[in-house]
Amino acid sequence: MSNSSSISQFLLLAFADRRELQLLHFWLFLAISLAALLANGLILSAVACDHHLHTPMGFFLLNLSLTDVGCICTTVPKAMDNSLWDTTTISYMGCAAQLFFFLFFMLAEYFLLTIMCYDRYVAICKPLHYGTLLGSRACAHMAAAAWATAFLNALLHTASTFSLPLCQGNALGQFFCEIPHILKLSCSHSGYLREIGLIGVTACLVFGCFIFIVFSYVQIFRAVLRIPSQQGRHKAFSTCLPHLVVVSLFVSTGIFSNLKPPFISSPSLDVALSVLYSVVPQALNPFIFSLRNQELKDALRKTMTGCFSGAIKRLCSDA
């Protein structure tokens, strides 16, 4: 019986068989990743440099941008490399690292979105207690708890998954390393059940956060509807809309990708849905958050203006 120690690499699912389509996927991923990195980089710079954004929401947005960059950098570069060089391989340790960081950043993003929901709940439903409940120390503790919980979960899942003996080949039906596809290669019933148990614990934690988000938004909508003026209701709802859109996109794509009916499953559809939940939300988040946030748009404008003016001054001085 072969096991994981005899496997030196895994075979990832190719996006296409034709060379032209592989190159098209490479350029498409390159454009998406550059846009995502640039947008998130601008948000990181704007939040760090503009004192108007030194708020709890700005702090959590900075952390969220870090998770977006991490998610993009975990899955997309290897997919681009395989499409460019017409290969499908990833090393055993590379697969383990990719799985760990993907779980780490995805879970951290979800937990941070839950905390940001709490921020909106306190801001609208308990505005007089906002400074007390969301002080700088409380924000730092909540963000640290999100990162630490994601790290512990990712570490446990990675260690459990890659301790399983693998005897069903080395072909993964996915363009990146993911737990369900690695479990299909396992031949250990007890180890399989152990990882399923860990998945169940994580699922309960994720579901608990989802219930908290739903409950918070029910309370938020009730509070907004009690605001007498239409302008006040519109302003309150506008502060929640970007977060609500991001949460809906993140949760809906993840649920449909992982819980879709088996009869509509196919390799091409699985890859498309995986891109939809592992790449698209992270690329769109900066644009969604900056769309209706005037302070963030002003800070981004200042950041870009400063970068361009600095570059022009350097060019003039060199000339």
C-alpha positions as CSV (number, residue, x, y, z in Angstrom):
1,M,0.0,0.0,0.0
2,S,1.4,3.3,-1.0
3,N,1.0,6.2,1.3
4,S,1.7,9.9,1.5
5,S,5.4,9.4,2.1
6,S,5.7,7.9,-1.4
7,I,4.0,10.8,-3.1
8,S,6.4,13.6,-4.1
9,Q,3.9,15.7,-6.1
10,F,0.3,16.1,-6.9
11,L,-1.4,16.7,-10.2
12,L,-3.7,19.7,-10.3
13,L,-6.6,20.1,-12.7
14,A,-5.7,22.0,-15.9
15,F,-7.9,24.8,-17.0
16,A,-7.9,23.8,-20.6
17,D,-6.2,21.3,-22.9
18,R,-5.6,23.7,-25.8
19,R,-2.5,25.9,-25.6
20,E,-4.3,29.0,-26.7
21,L,-6.8,28.7,-23.8
22,Q,-4.1,28.0,-21.3
23,L,-2.4,31.3,-22.3
24,L,-5.7,33.1,-22.1
25,H,-6.2,31.8,-18.6
26,F,-2.7,33.0,-17.7
27,W,-3.3,36.5,-18.9
28,L,-6.7,36.6,-17.3
29,F,-5.3,35.6,-13.9
30,L,-2.5,38.0,-14.3
31,A,-4.9,40.9,-14.9
32,I,-7.1,39.9,-12.0
33,S,-4.2,39.4,-9.6
34,L,-2.5,42.7,-10.6
35,A,-5.8,44.6,-10.2
36,A,-6.5,43.0,-6.8
37,L,-3.0,43.6,-5.5
38,L,-3.0,47.2,-6.7
39,A,-6.5,47.9,-5.3
40,N,-5.7,46.3,-1.9
41,G,-2.3,47.9,-1.8
42,L,-3.9,51.4,-2.3
43,I,-6.4,50.7,0.5
44,L,-3.6,49.6,2.8
45,S,-1.6,52.7,2.1
46,A,-4.7,55.0,2.4
47,V,-5.8,53.5,5.7
48,A,-2.2,53.6,7.1
49,C,-1.5,57.2,6.0
50,D,-4.8,59.0,6.3
51,H,-5.8,59.9,9.9
52,H,-9.5,60.2,8.9
53,L,-9.4,56.4,8.4
54,H,-7.9,55.6,11.8
55,T,-11.2,54.2,12.9
56,P,-12.4,50.7,13.9
57,M,-13.8,50.1,10.5
58,G,-10.6,51.4,8.8
59,F,-8.6,49.1,11.0
60,F,-10.7,46.1,10.1
61,L,-10.7,47.1,6.5
62,L,-6.9,47.1,6.6
63,N,-6.9,43.6,8.0
64,L,-9.4,42.5,5.4
65,S,-7.2,43.8,2.6
66,L,-4.3,41.7,4.0
67,T,-6.4,38.6,3.8
68,D,-7.4,39.4,0.3
69,V,-3.8,39.8,-0.8
70,G,-2.9,36.5,1.0
71,C,-5.8,34.6,-0.7
72,I,-4.8,35.9,-4.2
73,C,-1.1,35.1,-3.6
74,T,-1.8,31.6,-2.4
75,T,-3.7,30.1,-5.3
76,V,-3.3,32.3,-8.3
77,P,0.5,32.3,-8.9
78,K,0.7,28.5,-9.1
79,A,-2.3,28.4,-11.5
80,M,-0.6,31.0,-13.6
81,D,2.7,29.1,-13.6
82,N,1.0,25.9,-14.7
83,S,-1.0,27.6,-17.4
84,L,2.1,29.4,-18.7
85,W,4.4,26.4,-18.8
86,D,1.7,23.8,-19.7
87,T,2.2,21.7,-16.5
88,T,-0.2,20.5,-13.8
89,T,2.2,19.5,-11.0
90,I,2.7,20.8,-7.4
91,S,5.1,19.4,-4.9
92,Y,3.9,17.6,-1.8
93,M,5.2,20.3,0.5
94,G,4.0,23.0,-1.8
95,C,0.5,21.5,-1.7
96,A,0.6,21.4,2.1
97,A,1.7,25.0,2.3
98,Q,-0.9,26.1,-0.2
99,L,-3.7,24.3,1.7
100,F,-2.5,25.9,5.0
101,F,-2.3,29.4,3.8
102,F,-5.6,29.2,1.8
103,L,-7.5,28.0,4.9
104,F,-5.7,30.5,7.1
105,F,-6.6,33.6,4.9
106,M,-10.1,32.4,4.0
107,L,-11.1,31.7,7.6
108,A,-9.4,35.0,8.8
109,E,-11.4,36.9,6.2
110,Y,-14.6,35.3,7.3
111,F,-14.0,36.0,11.0
112,L,-13.0,39.6,10.1
113,L,-16.2,40.1,8.2
114,T,-18.1,38.9,11.2
115,I,-16.3,41.4,13.4
116,M,-17.0,44.2,10.9
117,C,-20.7,43.2,11.1
118,Y,-20.5,43.7,14.9
119,D,-18.9,47.1,14.2
120,R,-21.9,48.1,12.0
121,Y,-24.3,46.7,14.7
122,V,-22.8,48.8,17.5
123,A,-22.5,51.9,15.3
124,I,-26.2,51.9,14.4
125,C,-27.9,50.1,17.3
126,K,-25.7,51.3,20.2
127,P,-24.1,54.5,18.9
128,L,-23.6,56.0,22.4
129,H,-21.5,52.9,23.4
130,Y,-19.4,52.8,20.2
131,G,-16.3,54.3,21.7
132,T,-16.4,52.0,24.7
133,L,-17.2,48.7,22.9
134,L,-14.9,49.4,19.9
135,G,-11.9,51.1,21.5
136,S,-8.5,50.6,20.0
137,R,-7.6,47.8,22.5
138,A,-10.9,46.0,21.9
139,C,-10.4,46.2,18.1
140,A,-6.8,44.9,18.4
141,H,-8.0,42.0,20.6
142,M,-10.8,41.0,18.2
143,A,-8.6,41.2,15.2
144,A,-5.9,39.1,17.0
145,A,-8.6,36.5,17.9
146,A,-9.7,36.3,14.3
147,W,-6.1,35.7,13.0
148,A,-5.3,33.3,15.8
149,T,-8.5,31.2,15.4
150,A,-7.9,31.0,11.6
151,F,-4.2,30.0,12.2
152,L,-5.1,27.2,14.7
153,N,-7.9,25.9,12.4
154,A,-5.6,25.9,9.3
155,L,-2.8,24.2,11.2
156,L,-5.0,21.4,12.6
157,H,-6.7,20.7,9.2
158,T,-3.3,20.8,7.4
159,A,-1.6,18.5,9.9
160,S,-4.6,16.1,9.9
161,T,-5.0,16.0,6.2
162,F,-1.4,15.4,5.3
163,S,-1.0,12.7,8.0
164,L,-3.4,10.5,6.1
165,P,-2.0,7.6,4.0
166,L,-2.8,8.2,0.4
167,C,-3.3,5.3,-1.9
168,Q,-5.7,6.4,-4.6
169,G,-3.1,8.1,-6.9
170,N,-2.0,11.7,-6.8
171,A,-4.5,13.5,-9.2
172,L,-6.5,16.3,-7.6
173,G,-9.7,17.3,-9.3
174,Q,-9.1,21.0,-8.5
175,F,-6.7,23.8,-9.7
176,F,-5.4,24.2,-6.2
177,C,-5.0,22.0,-3.1
178,E,-8.2,21.6,-1.2
179,I,-9.2,19.2,1.6
180,P,-12.1,17.3,-0.1
181,H,-10.0,16.4,-3.1
182,I,-7.1,15.2,-0.9
183,L,-9.4,13.2,1.2
184,K,-10.6,11.3,-1.9
185,L,-7.0,9.9,-2.2
186,S,-7.0,8.6,1.4
187,C,-7.2,4.9,2.3
188,S,-7.4,5.4,6.1
189,H,-10.9,5.1,7.4
190,S,-10.0,6.3,10.9
191,G,-7.9,9.2,9.7
192,Y,-10.7,10.2,7.2
193,L,-13.2,10.3,10.1
194,R,-10.9,12.4,12.2
195,E,-10.6,15.0,9.5
196,I,-14.4,14.9,8.9
197,G,-14.8,15.6,12.7
198,L,-12.5,18.6,12.5
199,I,-14.4,19.8,9.5
200,G,-17.6,19.5,11.5
201,V,-16.1,21.6,14.3
202,T,-15.0,24.3,11.9
203,A,-18.4,24.2,10.2
204,C,-20.1,24.8,13.5
205,L,-17.9,27.8,14.2
206,V,-18.5,29.2,10.7
207,F,-22.3,28.6,11.0
208,G,-22.2,30.3,14.4
209,C,-20.6,33.4,12.8
210,F,-23.2,33.2,10.0
211,I,-26.1,33.2,12.6
212,F,-24.5,36.2,14.3
213,I,-24.3,38.1,11.0
214,V,-27.9,37.4,10.2
215,F,-29.1,38.3,13.7
216,S,-27.0,41.5,13.6
217,Y,-28.4,42.7,10.3
218,V,-32.0,41.9,11.5
219,Q,-31.4,44.3,14.4
220,I,-29.7,46.8,12.1
221,F,-32.6,46.9,9.7
222,R,-35.0,47.3,12.5
223,A,-33.0,50.2,13.9
224,V,-32.7,51.8,10.5
225,L,-36.5,51.6,9.8
226,R,-37.1,53.4,13.1
227,I,-35.1,56.5,12.0
228,P,-37.7,59.2,11.3
229,S,-36.0,61.0,8.4
230,Q,-35.5,59.4,5.0
231,Q,-32.0,61.0,4.7
232,G,-31.0,59.4,8.0
233,R,-32.2,56.0,6.9
234,H,-30.4,56.3,3.6
235,K,-27.1,57.4,5.3
236,A,-27.3,54.5,7.9
237,F,-28.1,51.9,5.2
238,S,-25.3,53.2,3.0
239,T,-22.7,52.6,5.7
240,C,-23.8,48.9,5.9
241,L,-24.4,48.2,2.1
242,P,-20.7,47.6,1.1
243,H,-20.2,45.1,4.0
244,L,-23.5,43.4,3.3
245,V,-22.6,43.0,-0.4
246,V,-19.1,41.6,0.4
247,V,-20.5,39.1,3.0
248,S,-23.3,38.0,0.6
249,L,-20.8,37.4,-2.2
250,F,-18.3,35.6,0.0
251,V,-20.9,33.3,1.7
252,S,-23.1,32.6,-1.4
253,T,-20.2,31.6,-3.6
254,G,-18.6,29.5,-0.9
255,I,-21.9,27.7,0.0
256,F,-22.8,27.0,-3.7
257,S,-19.3,25.8,-4.5
258,N,-19.1,23.3,-1.6
259,L,-22.7,22.3,-1.2
260,K,-23.9,22.1,-4.8
261,P,-26.0,19.0,-5.8
262,P,-23.8,16.2,-7.1
263,F,-25.8,15.8,-10.3
264,I,-24.7,19.2,-11.6
265,S,-21.0,18.6,-10.8
266,S,-18.4,18.5,-13.5
267,P,-14.7,19.3,-13.6
268,S,-15.1,22.5,-15.6
269,L,-18.0,23.7,-13.4
270,D,-16.0,22.8,-10.3
271,V,-13.1,24.9,-11.5
272,A,-15.3,27.8,-12.4
273,L,-17.0,27.8,-9.1
274,S,-13.7,27.5,-7.2
275,V,-12.4,30.6,-9.0
276,L,-15.7,32.3,-8.2
277,Y,-15.3,31.8,-4.4
278,S,-11.5,31.8,-4.0
279,V,-10.4,34.6,-6.4
280,V,-13.4,36.9,-7.4
281,P,-14.5,38.1,-4.0
282,Q,-11.0,39.0,-3.0
283,A,-10.5,41.0,-6.2
284,L,-13.8,42.8,-5.9
285,N,-13.7,43.7,-2.2
286,P,-11.6,46.8,-2.5
287,F,-13.9,48.2,-5.2
288,I,-17.1,47.4,-3.3
289,F,-15.9,49.0,0.0
290,S,-14.6,52.1,-1.8
291,L,-17.8,52.6,-3.9
292,R,-19.9,54.3,-1.3
293,N,-17.3,55.3,1.3
294,Q,-16.5,59.0,0.5
295,E,-13.7,59.2,3.1
296,L,-12.0,56.1,1.6
297,K,-12.4,57.5,-1.9
298,D,-10.8,60.8,-0.8
299,A,-8.0,59.0,0.9
300,L,-7.4,56.8,-2.2
301,R,-7.4,59.9,-4.4
302,K,-4.8,61.6,-2.1
303,T,-2.6,58.4,-2.1
304,M,-2.7,58.1,-5.9
305,T,-2.1,61.8,-6.4
306,G,0.9,61.7,-4.0
307,C,2.3,58.7,-5.8
308,F,2.0,60.3,-9.2
309,S,3.4,63.7,-8.1
310,G,6.3,62.0,-6.3
311,A,7.1,60.0,-9.4
312,I,7.0,63.1,-11.6
313,K,9.2,65.0,-9.2
314,R,11.8,62.2,-9.3
315,L,11.7,62.1,-13.1
316,C,12.2,65.9,-13.3
317,S,15.1,65.8,-10.8
318,D,16.7,63.0,-12.7
319,A,16.4,64.9,-15.9
